Amino acid sequence: MLNTGSDIYQGACKKRGSTLKDEYRKVAGVAYMDPKDMAKLGVANWEHVKVVSDWGEVIVFAAHSRDAPHEGTIFIPKGPWANVVTSPETYCCCDPTYKGIMCTVEKSEEDVLLMADLMRATYKKYVDDKDEESIAKLTSLGEMPVYKKL
C-alpha cells in the first residue's frame, strides 16, 4: 500500500527553489520502505525500485523508512514522482487520493529521472514529438529550468 504526504526535506528543497536539481530527486523521488520489505525484494538503500499502480508506474530510490516497522506499506513524498502513481480523482473534495493506494514494488535497473525528464517522459512536456521511443532516447534536460517546449 502506498501513502504519500509532505516531507520536511522535500519542503526545504522547494523553499530553496531546487526542485529541478538532483537534491530534490533524492528527497522526493524516493520510496521509504520497511527494511524487511526491502530485504524480501533484495533491494539495498538507494537502489532503484519500480512502483506500479492502476494510474501509472515510476522509478524511485528505495530507502529504509524512518518510521518502520510498517511492512507492506511504502511512503513517497507528495510531488512529481508520487503524482505518477496516484489517482487524479478528487471525489468532490478538491484533493486527489494520497493515501491507501494499492501498488506493486519491484527492484529496477532503470534510472530515477530528474524532475524535468520525468515531466517529459510522463506528460510529454518539453517535446514536440509524441513518439514514446524517441522521447526515451533524448538527452537529459538536466537541472536547467525549462520554460517552453523545445
Biotite code that builds the C-alpha atoms (Angstrom):
import biotite.structure as struc

atoms = struc.array([
    struc.Atom([0.000, 0.000, 0.000], chain_id="A", res_id=1, res_name="MET", atom_name="CA", element="C"),
    struc.Atom([1.280, 3.442, -0.971], chain_id="A", res_id=2, res_name="LEU", atom_name="CA", element="C"),
    struc.Atom([0.798, 6.500, 1.185], chain_id="A", res_id=3, res_name="ASN", atom_name="CA", element="C"),
    struc.Atom([2.017, 9.956, 0.236], chain_id="A", res_id=4, res_name="THR", atom_name="CA", element="C"),
    struc.Atom([2.357, 13.150, 2.202], chain_id="A", res_id=5, res_name="GLY", atom_name="CA", element="C"),
    struc.Atom([4.545, 16.120, 2.936], chain_id="A", res_id=6, res_name="SER", atom_name="CA", element="C"),
    struc.Atom([8.155, 15.606, 3.946], chain_id="A", res_id=7, res_name="ASP", atom_name="CA", element="C"),
    struc.Atom([10.348, 18.146, 5.723], chain_id="A", res_id=8, res_name="ILE", atom_name="CA", element="C"),
    struc.Atom([13.371, 17.502, 3.476], chain_id="A", res_id=9, res_name="TYR", atom_name="CA", element="C"),
    struc.Atom([11.284, 17.903, 0.345], chain_id="A", res_id=10, res_name="GLN", atom_name="CA", element="C"),
    struc.Atom([9.834, 21.141, 1.739], chain_id="A", res_id=11, res_name="GLY", atom_name="CA", element="C"),
    struc.Atom([13.313, 22.509, 2.403], chain_id="A", res_id=12, res_name="ALA", atom_name="CA", element="C"),
    struc.Atom([14.349, 21.848, -1.214], chain_id="A", res_id=13, res_name="CYS", atom_name="CA", element="C"),
    struc.Atom([11.213, 23.546, -2.520], chain_id="A", res_id=14, res_name="LYS", atom_name="CA", element="C"),
    struc.Atom([11.862, 26.613, -0.347], chain_id="A", res_id=15, res_name="LYS", atom_name="CA", element="C"),
    struc.Atom([15.389, 26.829, -1.791], chain_id="A", res_id=16, res_name="ARG", atom_name="CA", element="C"),
    struc.Atom([13.984, 26.614, -5.323], chain_id="A", res_id=17, res_name="GLY", atom_name="CA", element="C"),
    struc.Atom([15.909, 23.468, -6.151], chain_id="A", res_id=18, res_name="SER", atom_name="CA", element="C"),
    struc.Atom([13.091, 21.279, -7.465], chain_id="A", res_id=19, res_name="THR", atom_name="CA", element="C"),
    struc.Atom([14.879, 20.663, -10.762], chain_id="A", res_id=20, res_name="LEU", atom_name="CA", element="C"),
    struc.Atom([18.092, 19.545, -9.076], chain_id="A", res_id=21, res_name="LYS", atom_name="CA", element="C"),
    struc.Atom([19.426, 16.148, -8.093], chain_id="A", res_id=22, res_name="ASP", atom_name="CA", element="C"),
    struc.Atom([18.982, 17.166, -4.446], chain_id="A", res_id=23, res_name="GLU", atom_name="CA", element="C"),
    struc.Atom([15.189, 17.270, -4.918], chain_id="A", res_id=24, res_name="TYR", atom_name="CA", element="C"),
    struc.Atom([15.143, 13.952, -6.775], chain_id="A", res_id=25, res_name="ARG", atom_name="CA", element="C"),
    struc.Atom([16.863, 12.344, -3.778], chain_id="A", res_id=26, res_name="LYS", atom_name="CA", element="C"),
    struc.Atom([14.278, 13.614, -1.286], chain_id="A", res_id=27, res_name="VAL", atom_name="CA", element="C"),
    struc.Atom([11.060, 13.417, -3.351], chain_id="A", res_id=28, res_name="ALA", atom_name="CA", element="C"),
    struc.Atom([11.845, 10.602, -5.793], chain_id="A", res_id=29, res_name="GLY", atom_name="CA", element="C"),
    struc.Atom([12.141, 8.050, -3.030], chain_id="A", res_id=30, res_name="VAL", atom_name="CA", element="C"),
    struc.Atom([10.001, 5.272, -1.592], chain_id="A", res_id=31, res_name="ALA", atom_name="CA", element="C"),
    struc.Atom([10.548, 4.854, 2.118], chain_id="A", res_id=32, res_name="TYR", atom_name="CA", element="C"),
    struc.Atom([10.098, 1.176, 2.883], chain_id="A", res_id=33, res_name="MET", atom_name="CA", element="C"),
    struc.Atom([10.201, -1.165, 5.823], chain_id="A", res_id=34, res_name="ASP", atom_name="CA", element="C"),
    struc.Atom([13.676, -2.780, 5.908], chain_id="A", res_id=35, res_name="PRO", atom_name="CA", element="C"),
    struc.Atom([12.049, -6.244, 5.950], chain_id="A", res_id=36, res_name="LYS", atom_name="CA", element="C"),
    struc.Atom([10.210, -5.473, 2.699], chain_id="A", res_id=37, res_name="ASP", atom_name="CA", element="C"),
    struc.Atom([13.439, -4.218, 1.146], chain_id="A", res_id=38, res_name="MET", atom_name="CA", element="C"),
    struc.Atom([15.204, -7.437, 2.177], chain_id="A", res_id=39, res_name="ALA", atom_name="CA", element="C"),
    struc.Atom([12.423, -9.535, 0.625], chain_id="A", res_id=40, res_name="LYS", atom_name="CA", element="C"),
    struc.Atom([12.890, -7.657, -2.669], chain_id="A", res_id=41, res_name="LEU", atom_name="CA", element="C"),
    struc.Atom([16.682, -7.842, -2.480], chain_id="A", res_id=42, res_name="GLY", atom_name="CA", element="C"),
    struc.Atom([16.910, -4.047, -2.516], chain_id="A", res_id=43, res_name="VAL", atom_name="CA", element="C"),
    struc.Atom([19.528, -2.063, -0.600], chain_id="A", res_id=44, res_name="ALA", atom_name="CA", element="C"),
    struc.Atom([19.292, 1.574, 0.490], chain_id="A", res_id=45, res_name="ASN", atom_name="CA", element="C"),
    struc.Atom([19.310, 3.931, -2.526], chain_id="A", res_id=46, res_name="TRP", atom_name="CA", element="C"),
    struc.Atom([18.869, 1.205, -5.110], chain_id="A", res_id=47, res_name="GLU", atom_name="CA", element="C"),
    struc.Atom([16.041, 1.708, -7.601], chain_id="A", res_id=48, res_name="HIS", atom_name="CA", element="C"),
    struc.Atom([12.533, 0.259, -7.461], chain_id="A", res_id=49, res_name="VAL", atom_name="CA", element="C"),
    struc.Atom([9.583, 0.437, -9.818], chain_id="A", res_id=50, res_name="LYS", atom_name="CA", element="C"),
    struc.Atom([6.274, 1.338, -8.185], chain_id="A", res_id=51, res_name="VAL", atom_name="CA", element="C"),
    struc.Atom([3.219, 0.374, -10.254], chain_id="A", res_id=52, res_name="VAL", atom_name="CA", element="C"),
    struc.Atom([-0.394, 1.334, -9.522], chain_id="A", res_id=53, res_name="SER", atom_name="CA", element="C"),
    struc.Atom([-3.608, 1.483, -11.554], chain_id="A", res_id=54, res_name="ASP", atom_name="CA", element="C"),
    struc.Atom([-2.607, 5.020, -12.639], chain_id="A", res_id=55, res_name="TRP", atom_name="CA", element="C"),
    struc.Atom([0.966, 4.550, -13.747], chain_id="A", res_id=56, res_name="GLY", atom_name="CA", element="C"),
    struc.Atom([4.455, 3.459, -12.890], chain_id="A", res_id=57, res_name="GLU", atom_name="CA", element="C"),
    struc.Atom([7.503, 5.327, -11.680], chain_id="A", res_id=58, res_name="VAL", atom_name="CA", element="C"),
    struc.Atom([11.109, 4.541, -10.824], chain_id="A", res_id=59, res_name="ILE", atom_name="CA", element="C"),
    struc.Atom([12.233, 5.860, -7.436], chain_id="A", res_id=60, res_name="VAL", atom_name="CA", element="C"),
    struc.Atom([15.024, 5.310, -4.937], chain_id="A", res_id=61, res_name="PHE", atom_name="CA", element="C"),
    struc.Atom([14.309, 2.854, -2.124], chain_id="A", res_id=62, res_name="ALA", atom_name="CA", element="C"),
    struc.Atom([15.294, 3.914, 1.389], chain_id="A", res_id=63, res_name="ALA", atom_name="CA", element="C"),
    struc.Atom([14.846, 2.478, 4.849], chain_id="A", res_id=64, res_name="HIS", atom_name="CA", element="C"),
    struc.Atom([11.883, 4.188, 6.434], chain_id="A", res_id=65, res_name="SER", atom_name="CA", element="C"),
    struc.Atom([12.480, 6.384, 9.451], chain_id="A", res_id=66, res_name="ARG", atom_name="CA", element="C"),
    struc.Atom([9.072, 5.196, 10.720], chain_id="A", res_id=67, res_name="ASP", atom_name="CA", element="C"),
    struc.Atom([9.482, 1.415, 10.446], chain_id="A", res_id=68, res_name="ALA", atom_name="CA", element="C"),
    struc.Atom([8.111, -1.081, 11.188], chain_id="A", res_id=69, res_name="PRO", atom_name="CA", element="C"),
    struc.Atom([5.264, -0.937, 8.666], chain_id="A", res_id=70, res_name="HIS", atom_name="CA", element="C"),
    struc.Atom([5.583, -3.994, 6.442], chain_id="A", res_id=71, res_name="GLU", atom_name="CA", element="C"),
    struc.Atom([3.544, -3.855, 3.257], chain_id="A", res_id=72, res_name="GLY", atom_name="CA", element="C"),
    struc.Atom([3.397, -0.047, 3.201], chain_id="A", res_id=73, res_name="THR", atom_name="CA", element="C"),
    struc.Atom([5.598, 2.446, 1.351], chain_id="A", res_id=74, res_name="ILE", atom_name="CA", element="C"),
    struc.Atom([5.724, 6.230, 1.595], chain_id="A", res_id=75, res_name="PHE", atom_name="CA", element="C"),
    struc.Atom([6.591, 8.529, -1.314], chain_id="A", res_id=76, res_name="ILE", atom_name="CA", element="C"),
    struc.Atom([6.643, 12.276, -0.572], chain_id="A", res_id=77, res_name="PRO", atom_name="CA", element="C"),
    struc.Atom([3.845, 14.181, -2.308], chain_id="A", res_id=78, res_name="LYS", atom_name="CA", element="C"),
    struc.Atom([5.159, 15.545, -5.555], chain_id="A", res_id=79, res_name="GLY", atom_name="CA", element="C"),
    struc.Atom([6.057, 14.667, -9.143], chain_id="A", res_id=80, res_name="PRO", atom_name="CA", element="C"),
    struc.Atom([7.088, 11.046, -8.589], chain_id="A", res_id=81, res_name="TRP", atom_name="CA", element="C"),
    struc.Atom([4.102, 10.252, -6.347], chain_id="A", res_id=82, res_name="ALA", atom_name="CA", element="C"),
    struc.Atom([1.709, 12.004, -8.736], chain_id="A", res_id=83, res_name="ASN", atom_name="CA", element="C"),
    struc.Atom([2.541, 9.499, -11.473], chain_id="A", res_id=84, res_name="VAL", atom_name="CA", element="C"),
    struc.Atom([1.066, 6.643, -9.400], chain_id="A", res_id=85, res_name="VAL", atom_name="CA", element="C"),
    struc.Atom([-1.804, 8.383, -7.573], chain_id="A", res_id=86, res_name="THR", atom_name="CA", element="C"),
    struc.Atom([-5.349, 8.771, -8.811], chain_id="A", res_id=87, res_name="SER", atom_name="CA", element="C"),
    struc.Atom([-6.258, 12.196, -10.198], chain_id="A", res_id=88, res_name="PRO", atom_name="CA", element="C"),
    struc.Atom([-9.862, 11.667, -8.999], chain_id="A", res_id=89, res_name="GLU", atom_name="CA", element="C"),
    struc.Atom([-10.813, 14.119, -6.236], chain_id="A", res_id=90, res_name="THR", atom_name="CA", element="C"),
    struc.Atom([-14.222, 12.675, -5.315], chain_id="A", res_id=91, res_name="TYR", atom_name="CA", element="C"),
    struc.Atom([-15.542, 16.241, -4.916], chain_id="A", res_id=92, res_name="CYS", atom_name="CA", element="C"),
    struc.Atom([-13.128, 17.140, -2.106], chain_id="A", res_id=93, res_name="CYS", atom_name="CA", element="C"),
    struc.Atom([-10.607, 19.154, -4.187], chain_id="A", res_id=94, res_name="CYS", atom_name="CA", element="C"),
    struc.Atom([-7.663, 16.829, -3.480], chain_id="A", res_id=95, res_name="ASP", atom_name="CA", element="C"),
    struc.Atom([-6.640, 13.571, -5.124], chain_id="A", res_id=96, res_name="PRO", atom_name="CA", element="C"),
    struc.Atom([-6.457, 10.428, -3.027], chain_id="A", res_id=97, res_name="THR", atom_name="CA", element="C"),
    struc.Atom([-2.995, 10.432, -1.490], chain_id="A", res_id=98, res_name="TYR", atom_name="CA", element="C"),
    struc.Atom([-3.379, 7.516, 0.926], chain_id="A", res_id=99, res_name="LYS", atom_name="CA", element="C"),
    struc.Atom([-4.161, 3.813, 0.770], chain_id="A", res_id=100, res_name="GLY", atom_name="CA", element="C"),
    struc.Atom([-3.204, 3.278, -2.885], chain_id="A", res_id=101, res_name="ILE", atom_name="CA", element="C"),
    struc.Atom([-2.662, -0.348, -3.821], chain_id="A", res_id=102, res_name="MET", atom_name="CA", element="C"),
    struc.Atom([0.581, -0.850, -5.744], chain_id="A", res_id=103, res_name="CYS", atom_name="CA", element="C"),
    struc.Atom([3.346, -3.286, -6.503], chain_id="A", res_id=104, res_name="THR", atom_name="CA", element="C"),
    struc.Atom([7.034, -2.673, -5.924], chain_id="A", res_id=105, res_name="VAL", atom_name="CA", element="C"),
    struc.Atom([9.904, -4.438, -7.648], chain_id="A", res_id=106, res_name="GLU", atom_name="CA", element="C"),
    struc.Atom([13.640, -3.930, -7.973], chain_id="A", res_id=107, res_name="LYS", atom_name="CA", element="C"),
    struc.Atom([14.620, -1.998, -11.098], chain_id="A", res_id=108, res_name="SER", atom_name="CA", element="C"),
    struc.Atom([17.758, -1.238, -13.081], chain_id="A", res_id=109, res_name="GLU", atom_name="CA", element="C"),
    struc.Atom([16.130, 1.824, -14.681], chain_id="A", res_id=110, res_name="GLU", atom_name="CA", element="C"),
    struc.Atom([17.266, 5.318, -13.646], chain_id="A", res_id=111, res_name="ASP", atom_name="CA", element="C"),
    struc.Atom([15.337, 7.618, -11.336], chain_id="A", res_id=112, res_name="VAL", atom_name="CA", element="C"),
    struc.Atom([14.621, 10.583, -13.591], chain_id="A", res_id=113, res_name="LEU", atom_name="CA", element="C"),
    struc.Atom([15.278, 14.208, -12.718], chain_id="A", res_id=114, res_name="LEU", atom_name="CA", element="C"),
    struc.Atom([12.021, 16.147, -12.474], chain_id="A", res_id=115, res_name="MET", atom_name="CA", element="C"),
    struc.Atom([12.149, 17.773, -15.925], chain_id="A", res_id=116, res_name="ALA", atom_name="CA", element="C"),
    struc.Atom([12.914, 14.403, -17.524], chain_id="A", res_id=117, res_name="ASP", atom_name="CA", element="C"),
    struc.Atom([10.058, 12.806, -15.554], chain_id="A", res_id=118, res_name="LEU", atom_name="CA", element="C"),
    struc.Atom([7.660, 15.505, -16.804], chain_id="A", res_id=119, res_name="MET", atom_name="CA", element="C"),
    struc.Atom([8.831, 14.937, -20.373], chain_id="A", res_id=120, res_name="ARG", atom_name="CA", element="C"),
    struc.Atom([8.516, 11.135, -20.166], chain_id="A", res_id=121, res_name="ALA", atom_name="CA", element="C"),
    struc.Atom([5.213, 11.033, -18.282], chain_id="A", res_id=122, res_name="THR", atom_name="CA", element="C"),
    struc.Atom([3.279, 14.052, -19.506], chain_id="A", res_id=123, res_name="TYR", atom_name="CA", element="C"),
    struc.Atom([5.062, 14.701, -22.829], chain_id="A", res_id=124, res_name="LYS", atom_name="CA", element="C"),
    struc.Atom([6.256, 18.130, -21.648], chain_id="A", res_id=125, res_name="LYS", atom_name="CA", element="C"),
    struc.Atom([9.082, 19.940, -23.428], chain_id="A", res_id=126, res_name="TYR", atom_name="CA", element="C"),
    struc.Atom([8.829, 17.856, -26.615], chain_id="A", res_id=127, res_name="VAL", atom_name="CA", element="C"),
    struc.Atom([7.155, 18.222, -29.967], chain_id="A", res_id=128, res_name="ASP", atom_name="CA", element="C"),
    struc.Atom([7.340, 14.532, -30.840], chain_id="A", res_id=129, res_name="ASP", atom_name="CA", element="C"),
    struc.Atom([4.729, 12.330, -29.115], chain_id="A", res_id=130, res_name="LYS", atom_name="CA", element="C"),
    struc.Atom([6.566, 9.131, -30.069], chain_id="A", res_id=131, res_name="ASP", atom_name="CA", element="C"),
    struc.Atom([7.439, 7.292, -26.808], chain_id="A", res_id=132, res_name="GLU", atom_name="CA", element="C"),
    struc.Atom([10.501, 5.613, -28.296], chain_id="A", res_id=133, res_name="GLU", atom_name="CA", element="C"),
    struc.Atom([12.172, 8.850, -29.352], chain_id="A", res_id=134, res_name="SER", atom_name="CA", element="C"),
    struc.Atom([11.385, 10.551, -26.008], chain_id="A", res_id=135, res_name="ILE", atom_name="CA", element="C"),
    struc.Atom([13.198, 7.792, -24.113], chain_id="A", res_id=136, res_name="ALA", atom_name="CA", element="C"),
    struc.Atom([16.302, 8.319, -26.282], chain_id="A", res_id=137, res_name="LYS", atom_name="CA", element="C"),
    struc.Atom([16.522, 12.098, -25.780], chain_id="A", res_id=138, res_name="LEU", atom_name="CA", element="C"),
    struc.Atom([19.383, 13.617, -23.800], chain_id="A", res_id=139, res_name="THR", atom_name="CA", element="C"),
    struc.Atom([18.516, 14.575, -20.218], chain_id="A", res_id=140, res_name="SER", atom_name="CA", element="C"),
    struc.Atom([17.151, 18.070, -19.683], chain_id="A", res_id=141, res_name="LEU", atom_name="CA", element="C"),
    struc.Atom([19.374, 18.158, -16.602], chain_id="A", res_id=142, res_name="GLY", atom_name="CA", element="C"),
    struc.Atom([18.925, 20.700, -13.839], chain_id="A", res_id=143, res_name="GLU", atom_name="CA", element="C"),
    struc.Atom([18.359, 23.755, -16.016], chain_id="A", res_id=144, res_name="MET", atom_name="CA", element="C"),
    struc.Atom([14.930, 25.472, -15.987], chain_id="A", res_id=145, res_name="PRO", atom_name="CA", element="C"),
    struc.Atom([12.748, 24.705, -18.979], chain_id="A", res_id=146, res_name="VAL", atom_name="CA", element="C"),
    struc.Atom([10.255, 27.457, -19.795], chain_id="A", res_id=147, res_name="TYR", atom_name="CA", element="C"),
    struc.Atom([8.893, 26.324, -23.138], chain_id="A", res_id=148, res_name="LYS", atom_name="CA", element="C"),
    struc.Atom([8.595, 23.303, -25.341], chain_id="A", res_id=149, res_name="LYS", atom_name="CA", element="C"),
    struc.Atom([11.875, 22.569, -27.071], chain_id="A", res_id=150, res_name="LEU", atom_name="CA", element="C"),
])
